[in-house]
């Protein structure tokens, strides 16, 4: 909870040294959301990882709900993979 805890989590986890990922903006039930893709070296592409839904309170994020499952990507009209350039893979 709180800014410091979230910053530390991001620093050692998703934004840690050597991690590669991409976010693609989307919407979920009218709320701002992001499709989260992580790099898979063996596939040479970013693969679907999670949907992150933001709840806003004015201009601040009050809650982040994460769905750690690539299955909903198709329902959002999102690709399963992105190339290194961030484009949908084949």
N, CA and C atoms as a LAMMPS dump frame, in Angstrom:
ITEM: TIMESTEP
0
ITEM: NUMBER OF ATOMS
270
ITEM: BOX BOUNDS ff ff ff
-5.0000000000000000e+02 5.0000000000000000e+02
-5.0000000000000000e+02 5.0000000000000000e+02
-5.0000000000000000e+02 5.0000000000000000e+02
ITEM: ATOMS id mol type element x y z
1 1 1 N 0.829 -1.19 0
2 1 2 C 0 0 0
3 1 3 C 0.868 1.245 0
4 2 1 N 0.419 2.23 -0.751
5 2 2 C 1.116 3.505 -0.762
6 2 3 C 2.144 3.628 -1.866
7 3 1 N 2.514 4.866 -2.111
8 3 2 C 3.456 5.17 -3.191
9 3 3 C 4.794 4.468 -3.048
10 4 1 N 5.361 4.51 -1.855
11 4 2 C 6.69 3.929 -1.651
12 4 3 C 6.676 2.42 -1.889
13 5 1 N 5.65 1.748 -1.395
14 5 2 C 5.555 0.297 -1.575
15 5 3 C 5.392 -0.062 -3.053
16 6 1 N 4.578 0.693 -3.76
17 6 2 C 4.374 0.417 -5.186
18 6 3 C 5.641 0.707 -5.972
19 7 1 N 6.319 1.821 -5.654
20 7 2 C 7.571 2.151 -6.344
21 7 3 C 8.614 1.059 -6.142
22 8 1 N 8.739 0.54 -4.923
23 8 2 C 9.699 -0.522 -4.646
24 8 3 C 9.336 -1.803 -5.394
25 9 1 N 8.06 -2.161 -5.39
26 9 2 C 7.616 -3.346 -6.127
27 9 3 C 7.972 -3.226 -7.611
28 10 1 N 7.682 -2.073 -8.216
29 10 2 C 7.98 -1.876 -9.633
30 10 3 C 9.481 -1.91 -9.903
31 11 1 N 10.267 -1.328 -8.997
32 11 2 C 11.716 -1.274 -9.186
33 11 3 C 12.35 -2.661 -9.182
34 12 1 N 11.911 -3.537 -8.299
35 12 2 C 12.52 -4.866 -8.216
36 12 3 C 11.78 -5.904 -9.047
37 13 1 N 10.564 -5.599 -9.489
38 13 2 C 9.753 -6.542 -10.26
39 13 3 C 9.642 -6.143 -11.718
40 14 1 N 8.466 -5.679 -12.105
41 14 2 C 8.198 -5.421 -13.52
42 14 3 C 9.141 -4.435 -14.191
43 15 1 N 9.67 -3.469 -13.457
44 15 2 C 10.568 -2.483 -14.061
45 15 3 C 12.017 -2.724 -13.66
46 16 1 N 12.277 -3.921 -13.135
47 16 2 C 13.629 -4.269 -12.71
48 16 3 C 14.586 -4.368 -13.887
49 17 1 N 15.844 -4.313 -13.564
50 17 2 C 16.893 -4.377 -14.58
51 17 3 C 16.75 -5.639 -15.427
52 18 1 N 16.823 -5.465 -16.723
53 18 2 C 16.763 -6.591 -17.639
54 18 3 C 15.369 -7.007 -18.076
55 19 1 N 14.335 -6.487 -17.43
56 19 2 C 12.985 -6.871 -17.852
57 19 3 C 12.582 -6.057 -19.075
58 20 1 N 11.855 -6.682 -19.942
59 20 2 C 11.339 -6.021 -21.145
60 20 3 C 9.854 -6.266 -21.202
61 21 1 N 9.093 -5.205 -21.391
62 21 2 C 7.648 -5.322 -21.446
63 21 3 C 7.066 -4.172 -22.248
64 22 1 N 5.816 -4.329 -22.629
65 22 2 C 5.088 -3.303 -23.364
66 22 3 C 3.689 -3.193 -22.764
67 23 1 N 3.156 -1.972 -22.767
68 23 2 C 1.777 -1.729 -22.356
69 23 3 C 1.012 -1.177 -23.548
70 24 1 N -0.203 -1.651 -23.737
71 24 2 C -1.081 -1.179 -24.804
72 24 3 C -2.355 -0.659 -24.137
73 25 1 N -2.682 0.631 -24.333
74 25 2 C -3.885 1.174 -23.681
75 25 3 C -5.155 0.541 -24.211
76 26 1 N -6.111 0.342 -23.311
77 26 2 C -7.423 -0.204 -23.655
78 26 3 C -8.417 0.302 -22.612
79 27 1 N -9.631 -0.192 -22.627
80 27 2 C -10.65 0.165 -21.635
81 27 3 C -11.297 -1.117 -21.141
82 28 1 N -11.716 -1.102 -19.873
83 28 2 C -12.416 -2.242 -19.277
84 28 3 C -13.585 -1.682 -18.465
85 29 1 N -14.803 -1.99 -18.881
86 29 2 C -15.995 -1.462 -18.207
87 29 3 C -15.935 0.052 -18.053
88 30 1 N -15.452 0.725 -19.084
89 30 2 C -15.376 2.186 -19.077
90 30 3 C -14.182 2.75 -18.339
91 31 1 N -13.365 1.896 -17.735
92 31 2 C -12.204 2.356 -16.989
93 31 3 C -10.945 2.231 -17.83
94 32 1 N -9.981 3.104 -17.546
95 32 2 C -8.685 3.033 -18.197
96 32 3 C -8.027 1.709 -17.84
97 33 1 N -7.454 1.051 -18.845
98 33 2 C -6.788 -0.233 -18.624
99 33 3 C -5.612 -0.345 -19.583
100 34 1 N -4.733 -1.284 -19.281
101 34 2 C -3.576 -1.545 -20.123
102 34 3 C -3.403 -3.041 -20.276
103 35 1 N -3.125 -3.454 -21.514
104 35 2 C -2.71 -4.832 -21.766
105 35 3 C -1.208 -4.861 -21.499
106 36 1 N -0.76 -5.817 -20.718
107 36 2 C 0.641 -5.926 -20.331
108 36 3 C 1.248 -7.133 -21.045
109 37 1 N 2.292 -6.867 -21.814
110 37 2 C 3.006 -7.904 -22.554
111 37 3 C 4.428 -8.011 -22.006
112 38 1 N 4.936 -9.226 -21.858
113 38 2 C 6.315 -9.451 -21.409
114 38 3 C 7.115 -10.135 -22.524
115 39 1 N 8.419 -9.878 -22.519
116 39 2 C 9.306 -10.406 -23.551
117 39 3 C 9.609 -11.884 -23.325
118 40 1 N 9.452 -12.671 -24.394
119 40 2 C 9.818 -14.08 -24.399
120 40 3 C 10.931 -14.253 -25.418
121 41 1 N 12.142 -14.398 -24.931
122 41 2 C 13.317 -14.5 -25.802
123 41 3 C 13.171 -15.644 -26.804
124 42 1 N 12.688 -16.801 -26.319
125 42 2 C 12.585 -17.975 -27.193
126 42 3 C 11.603 -17.772 -28.337
127 43 1 N 10.61 -16.903 -28.154
128 43 2 C 9.636 -16.608 -29.216
129 43 3 C 10.024 -15.367 -30.008
130 44 1 N 10.949 -14.585 -29.471
131 44 2 C 11.35 -13.346 -30.135
132 44 3 C 10.21 -12.35 -30.214
133 45 1 N 9.354 -12.362 -29.178
134 45 2 C 8.173 -11.49 -29.19
135 45 3 C 7.715 -11.221 -27.76
136 46 1 N 6.89 -10.205 -27.626
137 46 2 C 6.238 -9.909 -26.356
138 46 3 C 4.939 -10.705 -26.315
139 47 1 N 4.734 -11.482 -25.267
140 47 2 C 3.546 -12.308 -25.131
141 47 3 C 2.561 -11.726 -24.127
142 48 1 N 1.28 -11.976 -24.365
143 48 2 C 0.213 -11.518 -23.48
144 48 3 C 0.47 -12.012 -22.069
145 49 1 N 0.33 -11.116 -21.097
146 49 2 C 0.61 -11.471 -19.704
147 49 3 C -0.548 -11.124 -18.768
148 50 1 N -1.047 -9.893 -18.838
149 50 2 C -2.063 -9.457 -17.881
150 50 3 C -2.834 -8.26 -18.42
151 51 1 N -4.01 -8.054 -17.857
152 51 2 C -4.782 -6.836 -18.091
153 51 3 C -4.771 -6.074 -16.765
154 52 1 N -4.336 -4.813 -16.803
155 52 2 C -4.269 -3.948 -15.629
156 52 3 C -5.354 -2.886 -15.746
157 53 1 N -6.296 -2.874 -14.812
158 53 2 C -7.407 -1.92 -14.824
159 53 3 C -7.168 -0.883 -13.73
160 54 1 N -7.204 0.4 -14.107
161 54 2 C -6.96 1.482 -13.161
162 54 3 C -8.28 2.1 -12.713
163 55 1 N -8.413 2.296 -11.413
164 55 2 C -9.529 3.058 -10.859
165 55 3 C -8.965 4.419 -10.48
166 56 1 N -9.551 5.462 -11.014
167 56 2 C -9.049 6.813 -10.783
168 56 3 C -9.897 7.542 -9.757
169 57 1 N -9.223 8.384 -8.983
170 57 2 C -9.865 9.293 -8.042
171 57 3 C -9.331 10.672 -8.4
172 58 1 N -10.077 11.372 -9.256
173 58 2 C -9.571 12.631 -9.798
174 58 3 C -8.423 12.332 -10.736
175 59 1 N -7.271 12.956 -10.476
176 59 2 C -6.102 12.736 -11.33
177 59 3 C -5.123 11.72 -10.735
178 60 1 N -5.571 10.951 -9.754
179 60 2 C -4.716 9.954 -9.1
180 60 3 C -5.272 8.542 -9.267
181 61 1 N -4.373 7.598 -9.273
182 61 2 C -4.762 6.187 -9.302
183 61 3 C -5.087 5.775 -7.88
184 62 1 N -6.302 5.303 -7.659
185 62 2 C -6.679 4.865 -6.318
186 62 3 C -6.619 3.345 -6.17
187 63 1 N -6.672 2.64 -7.3
188 63 2 C -6.649 1.175 -7.239
189 63 3 C -6.186 0.636 -8.58
190 64 1 N -5.461 -0.468 -8.526
191 64 2 C -5.056 -1.198 -9.729
192 64 3 C -5.522 -2.632 -9.556
193 65 1 N -6.354 -3.092 -10.482
194 65 2 C -6.809 -4.479 -10.472
195 65 3 C -6.122 -5.179 -11.632
196 66 1 N -5.435 -6.268 -11.335
197 66 2 C -4.655 -6.975 -12.344
198 66 3 C -5.254 -8.363 -12.564
199 67 1 N -5.476 -8.681 -13.829
200 67 2 C -5.95 -10.004 -14.228
201 67 3 C -4.774 -10.715 -14.88
202 68 1 N -4.113 -11.596 -14.117
203 68 2 C -2.917 -12.296 -14.582
204 68 3 C -3.297 -13.522 -15.399
205 69 1 N -3.85 -13.263 -16.566
206 69 2 C -4.309 -14.343 -17.425
207 69 3 C -4.37 -13.796 -18.849
208 70 1 N -3.688 -14.409 -19.784
209 70 2 C -3.741 -13.914 -21.159
210 70 3 C -5.06 -14.22 -21.88
211 71 1 N -5.897 -15.069 -21.305
212 71 2 C -7.144 -15.483 -21.967
213 71 3 C -8.054 -14.309 -22.342
214 72 1 N -8.225 -13.286 -21.506
215 72 2 C -9.147 -12.194 -21.882
216 72 3 C -8.668 -11.311 -23.027
217 73 1 N -7.413 -11.416 -23.454
218 73 2 C -6.9 -10.551 -24.506
219 73 3 C -7.773 -10.603 -25.756
220 74 1 N -8.193 -11.776 -26.157
221 74 2 C -9.029 -11.921 -27.359
222 74 3 C -10.344 -11.169 -27.2
223 75 1 N -10.941 -11.223 -26.011
224 75 2 C -12.207 -10.508 -25.787
225 75 3 C -12.035 -8.995 -25.854
226 76 1 N -10.828 -8.513 -25.595
227 76 2 C -10.522 -7.085 -25.704
228 76 3 C -10.087 -6.706 -27.117
229 77 1 N -10.038 -7.7 -28.017
230 77 2 C -9.586 -7.442 -29.383
231 77 3 C -8.09 -7.197 -29.457
232 78 1 N -7.344 -7.761 -28.5
233 78 2 C -5.894 -7.569 -28.419
234 78 3 C -5.16 -8.798 -28.927
235 79 1 N -4.006 -8.597 -29.557
236 79 2 C -3.241 -9.741 -30.057
237 79 3 C -2.587 -10.524 -28.926
238 80 1 N -2.264 -11.785 -29.203
239 80 2 C -1.553 -12.637 -28.237
240 80 3 C -0.082 -12.261 -28.128
241 81 1 N 0.46 -11.674 -29.202
242 81 2 C 1.881 -11.326 -29.244
243 81 3 C 2.079 -9.974 -29.897
244 82 1 N 3.188 -9.324 -29.52
245 82 2 C 3.667 -8.116 -30.19
246 82 3 C 5.096 -8.382 -30.617
247 83 1 N 5.475 -7.848 -31.763
248 83 2 C 6.874 -7.986 -32.203
249 83 3 C 7.735 -7.045 -31.38
250 84 1 N 9.02 -7.084 -31.594
251 84 2 C 9.96 -6.232 -30.868
252 84 3 C 9.65 -4.755 -31.082
253 85 1 N 9.056 -4.413 -32.191
254 85 2 C 8.697 -3.027 -32.485
255 85 3 C 7.369 -2.63 -31.852
256 86 1 N 6.711 -3.568 -31.158
257 86 2 C 5.453 -3.272 -30.5
258 86 3 C 4.232 -3.51 -31.363
259 87 1 N 4.431 -4.077 -32.541
260 87 2 C 3.312 -4.354 -33.453
261 87 3 C 2.784 -5.766 -33.227
262 88 1 N 1.558 -5.976 -33.608
263 88 2 C 0.956 -7.305 -33.474
264 88 3 C 1.766 -8.307 -34.282
265 89 1 N 2.019 -9.452 -33.669
266 89 2 C 2.758 -10.514 -34.344
267 89 3 C 1.844 -11.341 -35.233
268 90 1 N 2.442 -12.203 -36.038
269 90 2 C 1.641 -13.041 -36.936
270 90 3 C 1.231 -14.325 -36.269
